[in-house]
Amino acid sequence: MPDEPPFPPPTPRVALITGAGRGLGATTALRLAADGIAIAVNDLVPARAEESAAAVVAAGGRAVSVPGDITDPATVTRIVDDVRDTLGPIAILVNNAGIPAGGVALAPFAETSPDDWDAMIRLNIYGVLQCTHAVIGQMTELRWGRIITITSDSARTGEARMAVYAASKAAGASLMRSLSKELGRAGITCNTLSLGTIVSAEVAGTDRMLAHAKRYPLRRLGTYDNVASAVSWLVSEDGGWTTGQTIPINGGYTTS
Ligand SMILES: NC(=O)c1ccc[n+]([C@@H]2O[C@H](COP(=O)([O-])OP(=O)(O)OC[C@H]3O[C@@H](n4cnc5c(N)ncnc54)[C@H](O)[C@@H]3O)[C@@H](O)[C@H]2O)c1
């Protein structure tokens, strides 16, 4: 590992965003592309990845679709190799892929079973470990890199009925803290965005979400753009002296 000042950002900068076929990953893809970054759009669902990559291209950006299940190590290796061959070395990784905290995971911990835990642990721990492990070599060669993991405020402060989801998300934030200390000398920053409830414009106006928004000091839920703009700053040169941090984007729901 070099112990010397990082290089300037590579040109073009290439970002791999996992789970970017829809939701805040797709909005982040559009935002980073507008910043001049070439985007590799991963998603488990190929049609989503293709549609999102096409949207970036339609908006004037550069993007490729790299569908696949990031919980599978061979798939992650294939994706990272594909991106390097088509766009160039990966300088930015956004660990965004997720499964909703609801469903079977939204239950008192005592009522869950190991079978219920597996999907969360495989995606939020192994998926993040594998993608991060696979890009470090390329970033180290560039002597410039940005790794951002998207987690939930439930992991930071705890949330009833979300224990397994929260615990699995906490692993990503912990990994970023440790890697910030290992990789800083190579010019690689590692941070976590810890989110409150983020919804699309269509969903924000439903009765359920309007009621939920009353629990937030700002009296509204977060938007995809609130997250994408934070990613944009973290990957910029202006964000380059922030590393090892867990940054809440949560409308003031919790304050420490
Ligand atoms: N939306 C929120 O309120 C909120 C709150 C806290 C944290 N988060 C986190 O933000 C991230 C994005 O959330 P979102 O609301 O946009 O979710 P979303 O469900 O709209 O999008 C997530 C995408 O990840 C993909 N994905 C799932 N498993 C995958 C796998 N194994 N390999 C590749 N792709 C996979 C899905 O196909 C989906 O397109 C997630 O990590 C989520 O946990 C969201």
The ligand as an ORCA input file, in Angstrom:
! r2SCAN-3c Opt
* xyz 0 1
  N     -35.836      4.087      1.080
  C     -35.610      4.187      2.392
  O     -36.428      4.709      3.176
  C     -34.315      3.680      2.966
  C     -34.064      3.915      4.322
  C     -32.873      3.460      4.860
  C     -31.962      2.802      4.062
  N     -32.258      2.578      2.749
  C     -31.280      1.858      1.946
  O     -31.063      2.551      0.730
  C     -30.751      1.620     -0.299
  C     -31.646      1.823     -1.509
  O     -32.996      1.770     -1.080
  P     -34.229      2.003     -2.068
  O     -35.329      2.543     -1.231
  O     -33.810      2.728     -3.280
  O     -34.590      0.464     -2.413
  P     -35.232     -0.199     -3.717
  O     -35.821     -1.494     -3.257
  O     -36.117      0.755     -4.434
  O     -33.963     -0.496     -4.652
  C     -32.994     -1.438     -4.273
  C     -32.525     -2.180     -5.504
  O     -31.539     -3.152     -5.054
  C     -31.658     -4.284     -5.894
  N     -31.096     -5.469     -5.266
  C     -31.619     -6.196     -4.250
  N     -30.842     -7.272     -3.987
  C     -29.809     -7.233     -4.876
  C     -28.711     -8.081     -5.132
  N     -28.528     -9.207     -4.418
  N     -27.850     -7.749     -6.133
  C     -28.039     -6.616     -6.862
  N     -29.079     -5.770     -6.667
  C     -29.964     -6.086     -5.686
  C     -33.165     -4.427     -6.104
  O     -33.445     -5.209     -7.265
  C     -33.626     -2.974     -6.223
  O     -33.745     -2.559     -7.577
  C     -30.880      0.233      0.338
  O     -29.615     -0.216      0.772
  C     -31.770      0.487      1.523
  O     -31.589     -0.466      2.563
  C     -33.415      3.004      2.187
*
